[in-house]
């Protein structure tokens, strides 16, 4: 008798259709990533969520899985703060706000952002997408 919950079966199918072997750890991490809608997570945040959910996984495995999910098109990488990388479950073309000091990332949803005068890419190359990160901070008192 199969005791797998339907949500986990859907996640396993999603992982498999992305061309990845649906290992127990990959499926568990994918469940954590995609169960709550669009979100932005660092590897460390996902690792903490996994441990809290009783998923025995190392930080290295979390990093490897996130990069495999990204290469398979399930996630988008967003480099924000030097070595700080976020993984975005929304892979559509969109831009982000980043709150400095709080390390919070969220989508810009109010209308299109226009980027003008992009350079011509080198021969044989094309622009895949343009990431815009608008940095925010509390207003300074004058």
NORHU-V369709 format. One record per residue. N is the residue number from 0. RES is the residue in one small letter. SS is DSSP state (H for helix, E for strand, C for the rest). D_LAST is the distance of its C-alpha to the last C-alpha in Angstrom with 2 decimals. Layout:
n=N res=RES ss=SS d_last=D_LAST
n=N res=RES ss=SS d_last=D_LAST
This chain:
n=0 res=x ss=C d_last=67.63
n=1 res=x ss=C d_last=64.15
n=2 res=x ss=C d_last=61.44
n=3 res=x ss=C d_last=58.54
n=4 res=x ss=C d_last=56.13
n=5 res=x ss=H d_last=55.78
n=6 res=x ss=H d_last=52.06
n=7 res=x ss=H d_last=52.99
n=8 res=x ss=H d_last=55.82
n=9 res=x ss=H d_last=53.46
n=10 res=x ss=H d_last=51.10
n=11 res=x ss=H d_last=54.11
n=12 res=x ss=H d_last=55.25
n=13 res=x ss=H d_last=51.83
n=14 res=x ss=H d_last=51.88
n=15 res=x ss=H d_last=55.49
n=16 res=x ss=H d_last=54.86
n=17 res=x ss=C d_last=52.09
n=18 res=x ss=C d_last=54.86
n=19 res=x ss=C d_last=54.05
n=20 res=x ss=C d_last=56.47
n=21 res=x ss=C d_last=55.30
n=22 res=x ss=C d_last=55.47
n=23 res=x ss=H d_last=54.69
n=24 res=x ss=H d_last=51.44
n=25 res=x ss=H d_last=50.28
n=26 res=x ss=H d_last=51.05
n=27 res=x ss=H d_last=49.30
n=28 res=x ss=H d_last=46.12
n=29 res=x ss=H d_last=46.34
n=30 res=x ss=H d_last=46.71
n=31 res=x ss=H d_last=43.52
n=32 res=x ss=H d_last=41.66
n=33 res=x ss=H d_last=42.88
n=34 res=x ss=C d_last=43.58
n=35 res=x ss=C d_last=40.06
n=36 res=x ss=C d_last=39.40
n=37 res=x ss=C d_last=36.93
n=38 res=x ss=C d_last=34.83
n=39 res=x ss=E d_last=33.17
n=40 res=x ss=E d_last=34.49
n=41 res=x ss=C d_last=34.71
n=42 res=x ss=H d_last=38.16
n=43 res=x ss=H d_last=37.10
n=44 res=x ss=H d_last=35.95
n=45 res=x ss=H d_last=39.24
n=46 res=x ss=H d_last=41.17
n=47 res=x ss=H d_last=39.68
n=48 res=x ss=H d_last=40.53
n=49 res=x ss=H d_last=44.02
n=50 res=x ss=H d_last=44.71
n=51 res=x ss=H d_last=43.50
n=52 res=x ss=C d_last=45.84
n=53 res=x ss=C d_last=48.72
n=54 res=x ss=C d_last=48.94
n=55 res=x ss=C d_last=50.13
n=56 res=x ss=C d_last=48.49
n=57 res=x ss=C d_last=47.14
n=58 res=x ss=H d_last=43.76
n=59 res=x ss=H d_last=45.78
n=60 res=x ss=H d_last=47.60
n=61 res=x ss=H d_last=44.37
n=62 res=x ss=H d_last=43.09
n=63 res=x ss=H d_last=46.48
n=64 res=x ss=H d_last=46.66
n=65 res=x ss=H d_last=43.18
n=66 res=x ss=H d_last=44.11
n=67 res=x ss=H d_last=47.49
n=68 res=x ss=H d_last=45.91
n=69 res=x ss=H d_last=43.60
n=70 res=x ss=H d_last=46.60
n=71 res=x ss=C d_last=48.50
n=72 res=x ss=C d_last=45.81
n=73 res=x ss=C d_last=44.80
n=74 res=x ss=C d_last=41.28
n=75 res=x ss=E d_last=38.71
n=76 res=x ss=E d_last=36.90
n=77 res=x ss=E d_last=33.16
n=78 res=x ss=E d_last=31.91
n=79 res=x ss=E d_last=28.19
n=80 res=x ss=E d_last=27.20
n=81 res=x ss=C d_last=29.62
n=82 res=x ss=C d_last=32.56
n=83 res=x ss=E d_last=31.24
n=84 res=x ss=E d_last=33.38
n=85 res=x ss=E d_last=33.35
n=86 res=x ss=E d_last=36.40
n=87 res=x ss=E d_last=36.02
n=88 res=x ss=C d_last=38.87
n=89 res=x ss=C d_last=38.04
n=90 res=x ss=C d_last=39.77
n=91 res=x ss=C d_last=39.17
n=92 res=x ss=C d_last=37.00
n=93 res=x ss=C d_last=33.44
n=94 res=x ss=C d_last=29.93
n=95 res=x ss=E d_last=27.36
n=96 res=x ss=E d_last=23.82
n=97 res=x ss=E d_last=23.01
n=98 res=x ss=E d_last=20.37
n=99 res=x ss=C d_last=19.51
n=100 res=x ss=C d_last=20.09
n=101 res=x ss=C d_last=22.17
n=102 res=x ss=C d_last=24.73
n=103 res=x ss=E d_last=25.20
n=104 res=x ss=E d_last=26.76
n=105 res=x ss=E d_last=27.56
n=106 res=x ss=E d_last=29.11
n=107 res=x ss=C d_last=27.52
n=108 res=x ss=C d_last=29.74
n=109 res=x ss=C d_last=28.36
n=110 res=x ss=C d_last=30.68
n=111 res=x ss=C d_last=31.78
n=112 res=x ss=C d_last=29.70
n=113 res=x ss=C d_last=31.29
n=114 res=x ss=C d_last=31.81
n=115 res=x ss=C d_last=33.25
n=116 res=x ss=C d_last=35.26
n=117 res=x ss=C d_last=36.27
n=118 res=x ss=C d_last=38.63
n=119 res=x ss=C d_last=42.33
n=120 res=x ss=C d_last=43.33
n=121 res=x ss=C d_last=46.08
n=122 res=x ss=C d_last=49.63
n=123 res=x ss=C d_last=50.83
n=124 res=x ss=C d_last=47.35
n=125 res=x ss=C d_last=45.29
n=126 res=x ss=C d_last=41.67
n=127 res=x ss=C d_last=41.75
n=128 res=x ss=C d_last=38.23
n=129 res=x ss=C d_last=34.65
n=130 res=x ss=C d_last=32.05
n=131 res=x ss=C d_last=28.45
n=132 res=x ss=E d_last=25.86
n=133 res=x ss=E d_last=22.37
n=134 res=x ss=E d_last=20.00
n=135 res=x ss=E d_last=17.32
n=136 res=x ss=C d_last=14.62
n=137 res=x ss=C d_last=12.36
n=138 res=x ss=C d_last=9.15
n=139 res=x ss=C d_last=6.27
n=140 res=x ss=C d_last=3.80
n=141 res=x ss=C d_last=0.00
